[in-house]
């Protein structure tokens, strides 16, 4: 049996960041990654999916110590466009102070994963890929410890366990469910806690290519935080995709004829592939989908990717059991902003650092100090727009345009909302009241005291 100080389950951004940080503190650290193939990666690696990108202030949240290498980046970004059925808003600044000079950047996810893995190994962590974790047995009598049995029969014993197995929570569920009251874990079930995302790598006609902007369409398809997008990659290639709730019943959708990407004869929610085709032909009416050829050598397989993304509030960890949950497994990604690598990396770093120091009990405080403002913003915004339909999105984009500050003036405030009129003031007030309601970690759906440890 192998014995280590810190075992990390999952080798994506959160797991690699945790492994590096723990090893840098002198801990004997093992990162376990089951490994999946990708068309654009030579060997096995984590279940990578390309997200929207990294915004300017996300760079500071990640706290990587060194810049992301140029070979990992694809495009520098200058802004994002949010497109409603009849109104839209252009965002050329996030309004949040940051050290990064541009709006942000897109990146090649497999290269990011490989770079983070190299950093973990350079710090002294062992990164083992090719065999997943089959089961975990925790001994919480006295000084907590954990025994992991890998699917190849290997056993690993560890004092500190960091769970970084993503939104599906395959191993996280085994560890957390016995520590929670009956039924408490149900809200973290994959079909309840996640959205499903789908994207295709498409070549964009030269006349339509906007390589420095993200594009989001809101109010065009039904479902809470359901929206399609176009994200630039290298050359004229972009990712065209969408996120939507799992198991949405079209019979429950009101005013379904108002959604541009639905058809009157749809009996169920269209498949991701069909939604992409409809988006391209709707957004670019002088073209059809065949004018955007699929790049079959990209992504996971055949130029496509399907993946889960968190749609519920994050959770705190049972640190009294010497367990920390990080990244997507803790709900640190968000269906609202289509991404979470920045929160994954930072929560992994905090968990690894504290485990390496033997001070994991401080983890829930430290991750909220480091990334709590970002998590709270997304939780509250997602709550504010929960029941929005197409008309609501037009109204909010009209208001957003009215209160958007000039470049260099920071974020919109009460005076901007007041000057823009009652609708703007009401929207801004609901957002601020929502933030107040989830202060002091109230945005977490499971708190540390909920665990029986």
C-alpha positions in Angstrom: 0.0 0.0 0.0 1.3 3.5 -0.9 1.1 6.1 1.9 1.1 9.8 1.1 0.4 13.0 3.0 -2.0 14.4 0.4 -4.1 12.5 -2.2 -5.9 14.5 -4.9 -8.7 12.8 -6.9 -8.8 14.4 -10.3 -6.1 16.0 -12.4 -7.8 18.9 -14.1 -7.1 22.6 -13.2 -8.3 22.3 -9.6 -6.5 19.0 -9.0 -3.2 20.0 -10.6 -3.2 23.3 -8.7 -3.9 21.5 -5.4 -1.1 19.0 -6.2 1.4 21.7 -6.9 0.5 23.7 -3.8 0.7 20.8 -1.5 4.0 19.5 -2.9 5.4 23.1 -2.7 4.8 23.0 1.1 6.9 19.8 1.4 4.0 17.3 1.5 4.3 13.9 -0.2 1.5 14.4 -2.8 -0.2 12.1 -5.2 -2.6 13.3 -8.0 -4.8 10.6 -9.4 -6.4 11.1 -12.8 -8.4 8.4 -14.6 -7.4 9.9 -18.0 -9.6 10.3 -21.1 -8.5 10.7 -24.8 -8.9 13.8 -26.8 -8.5 14.3 -30.5 -6.1 17.2 -29.9 -4.0 15.6 -27.1 -1.4 12.9 -27.7 -1.7 11.1 -24.4 -4.3 10.6 -21.7 -5.3 13.6 -19.5 -8.2 15.0 -17.6 -11.7 15.3 -19.0 -10.9 18.7 -20.6 -13.4 21.0 -22.2 -12.7 24.4 -23.7 -14.6 27.1 -21.8 -15.3 30.7 -22.7 -11.9 32.0 -21.7 -10.3 33.9 -18.9 -11.4 37.5 -18.1 -9.0 40.1 -16.9 -9.8 40.0 -13.2 -10.0 36.2 -13.3 -6.2 36.2 -13.8 -5.9 37.8 -10.3 -8.3 35.3 -8.8 -6.2 32.4 -10.1 -3.1 33.7 -8.4 -0.8 31.6 -10.5 2.4 33.3 -9.5 3.5 33.3 -13.2 1.6 34.4 -16.4 -0.2 31.8 -18.5 2.3 30.9 -21.3 1.7 32.3 -24.7 1.5 28.8 -26.2 -1.5 28.1 -24.1 -3.4 31.2 -25.2 -5.4 31.4 -28.4 -6.8 34.9 -28.6 -6.6 38.2 -26.7 -10.1 39.5 -26.1 -11.3 43.1 -26.3 -14.9 42.5 -25.2 -18.2 40.5 -25.2 -21.6 41.0 -26.8 -24.8 40.0 -25.0 -27.6 39.6 -27.6 -31.3 39.6 -26.7 -34.2 39.0 -29.1 -34.4 42.8 -29.9 -31.9 44.5 -27.6 -28.2 43.9 -27.0 -25.3 45.3 -25.0 -21.6 45.5 -25.8 -19.2 45.1 -22.9 -15.7 46.4 -23.5 -14.6 46.3 -19.9 -15.5 44.0 -17.0 -15.5 47.1 -14.7 -13.4 45.2 -12.1 -9.8 46.3 -11.4 -7.2 43.8 -12.6 -3.6 43.5 -13.4 -4.3 42.0 -16.9 -4.1 44.6 -19.7 -6.8 43.3 -21.9 -10.5 42.2 -21.5 -9.2 38.6 -21.3 -8.1 35.7 -23.5 -9.2 32.4 -24.8 -7.0 29.3 -24.5 -6.5 25.8 -25.6 -7.7 23.7 -22.6 -5.6 20.6 -23.2 -2.5 22.8 -23.3 -3.6 24.5 -20.0 -4.1 21.1 -18.4 -0.7 19.9 -19.5 1.0 23.1 -18.3 -0.6 22.8 -14.9 0.4 19.2 -14.7 4.0 20.1 -15.4 3.9 22.7 -12.7 2.6 20.1 -10.2 5.3 17.6 -11.1 8.0 20.2 -11.1 7.0 21.1 -7.5 7.4 17.4 -6.5 3.9 16.0 -6.8 3.4 12.6 -8.4 0.7 12.8 -11.2 -0.6 9.3 -12.0 -2.8 9.0 -15.0 -4.6 6.0 -16.5 -6.5 4.5 -13.5 -9.5 6.0 -11.7 -10.5 5.8 -8.0 -12.9 2.9 -7.4 -13.8 3.5 -3.8 -12.8 5.5 -0.7 -13.0 4.3 3.0 -12.6 7.0 5.6 -11.6 6.4 9.2 -12.7 9.4 11.3 -11.9 8.0 14.7 -9.0 9.9 16.2 -6.8 11.5 13.5 -8.8 11.2 10.2 -7.4 9.2 7.4 -8.6 7.8 4.1 -8.0 4.6 2.1 -8.4 4.8 -1.7 -8.8 1.7 -3.8 -8.0 2.3 -7.4 -9.7 0.5 -10.2 -6.5 -1.5 -10.9 -6.6 -2.8 -7.3 -3.9 -0.5 -6.0 -4.5 1.0 -2.5 -3.4 4.4 -1.3 -3.7 5.7 2.3 -3.6 9.4 2.9 -4.1 11.8 5.8 -5.6 14.6 3.6 -8.0 14.0 0.8 -8.7 16.7 -1.9 -11.7 15.9 -4.2 -11.3 17.5 -7.6 -13.3 15.1 -9.7 -15.5 17.7 -11.4 -19.3 18.4 -11.5 -20.2 14.8 -11.9 -18.8 14.2 -8.4 -18.3 10.5 -9.0 -15.9 10.0 -6.0 -17.0 13.1 -4.1 -20.5 11.6 -3.7 -19.0 8.5 -2.1 -17.2 10.6 0.5 -19.8 13.2 1.3 -23.1 11.4 1.3 -22.4 9.3 4.4 -21.4 12.5 6.3 -24.7 14.3 5.5 -28.2 13.8 6.9 -30.6 11.6 4.9 -31.6 13.3 1.7 -29.2 16.3 2.1 -26.9 15.1 -0.7 -29.8 14.7 -3.2 -29.4 18.3 -4.3 -25.9 17.5 -5.5 -27.0 14.6 -7.7 -25.6 15.2 -11.2 -28.9 15.5 -13.0 -30.1 18.1 -10.4 -26.9 20.0 -9.8 -25.6 20.4 -13.3 -26.5 21.8 -16.7 -25.4 20.1 -19.9 -23.2 21.9 -22.3 -22.5 21.1 -26.0 -20.2 22.8 -28.4 -18.8 22.4 -31.9 -15.6 23.7 -33.5 -16.6 25.5 -36.6 -14.7 27.6 -39.2 -16.3 31.0 -39.5 -16.5 32.8 -42.8 -14.0 35.6 -43.0 -16.6 38.3 -43.3 -18.2 37.2 -40.0 -15.1 36.4 -38.0 -14.7 38.5 -34.8 -11.6 37.0 -33.2 -11.5 39.3 -30.2 -15.0 39.1 -28.9 -17.2 36.6 -27.0 -20.8 36.4 -28.1 -23.8 35.2 -26.0 -27.4 35.0 -27.0 -29.9 35.3 -24.1 -33.7 34.8 -24.4 -33.4 32.7 -27.5 -33.9 29.2 -25.9 -35.9 28.2 -22.8 -34.5 27.2 -19.5 -32.7 28.8 -16.5 -29.3 30.1 -17.6 -29.8 28.5 -21.0 -28.0 30.3 -23.8 -25.9 29.7 -27.0 -22.5 31.3 -27.7 -19.7 31.8 -30.2 -16.2 31.9 -28.7 -13.1 32.6 -30.9 -10.3 30.1 -31.1 -7.3 30.2 -33.4 -7.5 31.4 -37.0 -11.1 31.6 -38.1 -12.1 28.7 -35.9 -14.6 29.3 -33.2 -16.6 27.2 -30.7 -20.3 27.4 -31.3 -22.3 25.9 -28.4 -24.8 26.2 -25.7 -25.7 25.3 -22.1 -29.1 24.2 -20.9 -30.8 22.5 -17.9 -31.0 18.7 -17.9 -34.4 17.2 -18.5 -36.3 20.4 -19.3 -39.9 19.6 -20.3 -41.1 21.8 -23.2 -44.7 21.4 -21.9 -43.7 23.6 -18.9 -42.4 26.4 -21.0 -44.6 29.5 -21.2 -44.8 31.5 -24.4 -42.6 29.0 -26.2 -43.4 30.7 -29.6 -41.3 33.7 -28.4 -38.0 31.7 -28.4 -36.3 32.1 -31.7 -34.5 28.7 -31.6 -37.7 26.7 -30.9 -40.0 25.4 -33.6 -43.8 25.0 -33.4 -43.4 21.2 -34.1 -40.7 20.6 -31.4 -42.0 17.9 -29.1 -38.9 18.0 -26.9 -36.0 20.2 -26.3 -33.8 20.1 -29.5 -30.5 18.2 -29.3 -27.3 20.3 -29.0 -26.4 19.6 -32.6 -29.7 20.9 -33.8 -29.6 24.0 -31.6 -26.2 24.9 -33.0 -27.5 24.6 -36.6 -30.5 26.8 -35.8 -28.3 29.4 -34.0 -25.9 29.7 -37.0 -28.8 30.2 -39.5 -30.6 32.6 -37.1 -27.6 34.7 -36.2 -26.2 34.8 -39.7 -29.4 34.8 -41.9 -27.5 35.1 -45.2 -25.7 31.8 -44.6 -26.6 28.3 -43.7 -24.8 25.9 -41.4 -22.8 24.3 -44.2 -21.0 27.6 -44.6 -19.4 27.0 -41.1 -17.6 23.6 -41.7 -17.1 21.4 -38.6 -13.4 21.0 -37.7 -13.3 17.3 -36.9 -9.7 17.2 -35.6 -10.6 19.5 -32.6 -12.1 18.9 -29.2 -12.9 15.6 -27.5 -14.1 13.8 -30.6 -15.1 14.7 -34.1 -15.0 18.4 -33.5 -17.6 18.3 -30.7 -17.7 18.3 -26.9 -20.4 17.5 -24.4 -19.9 18.1 -20.8 -21.6 19.0 -17.5 -21.3 22.3 -15.8 -22.4 23.3 -12.3 -25.8 25.0 -12.0 -26.4 25.1 -8.3 -24.7 26.9 -5.4 -21.3 25.8 -4.2 -20.7 23.7 -1.1 -18.4 24.0 1.9 -16.1 21.1 2.8 -16.0 18.7 5.8 -12.5 19.9 6.8 -12.8 18.2 10.3 -12.6 14.9 8.3 -9.4 16.2 6.5 -11.4 16.5 3.3 -11.5 19.5 0.9 -13.7 19.7 -2.2 -12.5 22.0 -5.0 -13.4 23.3 -8.4 -16.3 21.8 -10.3 -16.9 19.2 -7.6 -17.7 22.0 -5.1 -19.8 23.8 -7.6 -17.1 26.4 -8.3 -17.9 26.4 -12.0 -21.0 28.3 -13.2 -23.6 27.8 -15.9 -24.2 31.5 -15.7 -20.9 32.7 -17.0 -19.9 29.5 -18.8 -16.7 28.8 -17.1 -14.9 28.3 -13.8 -11.3 27.4 -14.4 -10.3 30.5 -12.5 -12.2 29.4 -9.4 -11.1 25.8 -9.8 -7.5 26.8 -9.9 -7.7 29.1 -6.9 -9.8 26.7 -4.7 -7.4 23.9 -5.6 -4.4 26.1 -4.7 -5.9 27.0 -1.3 -6.8 23.4 -0.5 -3.4 22.1 -1.5 -1.5 24.8 0.4 -3.4 24.3 3.6 -3.2 20.5 3.4 0.5 20.7 2.8 0.8 22.9 5.9 -1.4 20.5 8.0 -4.0 23.4 8.4 -6.9 22.2 6.2 -9.4 23.4 8.8 -9.0 26.9 7.5 -10.0 25.9 3.9 -13.6 27.1 3.9 -12.6 30.5 5.2 -9.7 30.8 2.8 -11.5 29.9 -0.4 -14.3 32.3 0.3 -11.8 35.0 1.1 -10.0 34.4 -2.2 -13.0 33.7 -4.5 -16.1 34.3 -2.6 -17.0 37.7 -4.2 -16.9 36.1 -7.6 -19.0 33.1 -6.5 -21.5 35.4 -4.8 -21.9 37.6 -7.9 -22.8 34.6 -10.1 -25.1 33.0 -7.6 -27.1 36.2 -7.2 -27.2 37.1 -10.9 -28.4 33.5 -11.6 -31.2 34.0 -9.0 -32.2 37.4 -10.3 -32.8 36.1 -13.8 -34.2 32.7 -12.9 -37.7 33.2 -14.5 -36.7 35.5 -17.3 -38.3 35.1 -20.7 -37.4 36.8 -24.0 -39.1 40.1 -23.1 -37.3 40.2 -19.8 -33.9 39.8 -21.5 -34.7 42.7 -23.8 -35.6 44.8 -20.9 -32.5 44.0 -18.9 -30.2 44.6 -21.8 -31.8 48.0 -22.4 -31.3 48.8 -18.7 -27.7 47.5 -18.8 -26.9 49.7 -21.8 -28.3 52.7 -19.9 -26.3 52.2 -16.7 -23.0 50.8 -18.2 -20.2 53.1 -17.1 -17.7 54.6 -19.5 -14.4 52.8 -19.9 -12.1 53.4 -16.9 -14.9 54.3 -14.6 -15.3 50.9 -12.9 -18.5 49.1 -12.2 -22.0 50.7 -12.3 -23.2 52.0 -9.0 -26.4 53.4 -7.4 -25.9 56.8 -9.0 -25.6 55.3 -12.5 -28.9 53.3 -11.9 -30.6 56.4 -10.5 -29.7 58.4 -13.5 -31.0 55.7 -15.8 -34.5 55.6 -14.3 -36.8 53.4 -12.3 -36.3 50.2 -14.3 -32.5 50.4 -13.8 -32.8 51.3 -10.2 -35.1 48.3 -9.6 -32.8 45.9 -11.3 -29.7 47.2 -9.5 -31.6 47.1 -6.2 -32.7 43.5 -6.6 -29.1 42.5 -7.4 -27.7 44.4 -4.3 -30.4 43.0 -2.0 -29.6 39.5 -3.3 -26.0 40.0 -2.5 -26.8 41.1 1.0 -29.0 38.1 1.5 -26.2 35.6 0.9 -23.4 37.5 2.7 -21.1 35.6 5.0 -21.1 32.4 2.9 -24.9 32.3 2.7 -24.5 31.4 -1.0 -23.3 27.9 -0.1 -26.0 25.2 -0.2 -24.1 22.9 2.2 -22.3 24.4 5.1 -19.6 22.8 7.2 -21.8 22.4 10.2 -24.2 20.2 8.1 -21.6 17.4 8.1 -21.6 14.8 10.9 -17.9 14.6 11.6 
